[in-house]
């Protein structure tokens, strides 16, 4: 009979006493230690984790009421509650919508919602998709954006993990005291553009184009700092309520869309367990983007229908074909100027625009 020895192994401050036969000690110990530490790794991966989601809009905004809660619910369900997403609306993690991209890069919040147009120089390719003439609905523009994502857009997102990229409805014109039924009516009016990249379009119409975040639009329209706001129809009523200071709504011209994003800090994503990464991947990307486009787009469509059919708080003006053609001809010139400027900077804007319009 072989002699037996007891070996005590100190692991994480606790002693495990194990009986090994002298001849098989080394082999058995290696197997045990390998199994133990792999098991500990699995346990660490299964630990509950919470990620912060930051937005700059009120809790009543569609993003905070429907889109991000949808993502959080799916992730929690997929992971059995071991990965949770907590929402921080209304700029709780930092004021100013322009800084949303910076916040996710610096991991102030692991996940942020933001607007490409607030930092257009960072996303020249995606801003090309936002130009007028790409589509007539949030769903159409979002679908087209994803159809060219791998070939044309992906390179702009190397620093983040993309959870969603989607569009809202094409812009309509809301004016305070001046009804606009033809292009000559807008000449000299101070109009807020959806993003800096849309300023050339408004100038081509003859307007005095300015840009400011949507959070300042209500007061600026109410006090006369602005004569009008060029924006998606979802801003007519809740949550932005621009039908209150506005008196007229004009629709029928080719409008730009606002491109929107949901980003995750790349290092935070890489630090997740494999199962958590799998859950994130499953419930993000094209699928989440189309959900968001449908959710937001339905609100845009309903608010536009309310203004048109009920004239709720505003007088609705549908451009005639000839009036729309005047606006669209001027718009086409501004789009060409935008494309030429991007091409000069080395961005294949012409190829991108062609891919989403033909």
Helices and strands as residue ranges (DSSP letters): E 4-11, E 14-21, G 22-24, H 25-46, E 49-54, H 62-62, I 63-67, H 68-78, E 83-88, G 97-99, H 100-105, E 111-115, G 116-122, H 124-129, H 138-147, I 149-153, G 154-157, E 160-167, E 171-175, G 183-186, E 190-193, G 196-198, H 199-205, E 208-211, G 214-216, H 217-223, E 228-232, G 233-235, H 242-245, E 248-251, E 259-265, H 266-270, H 274-282, H 286-310, E 315-318, H 321-344, H 349-357
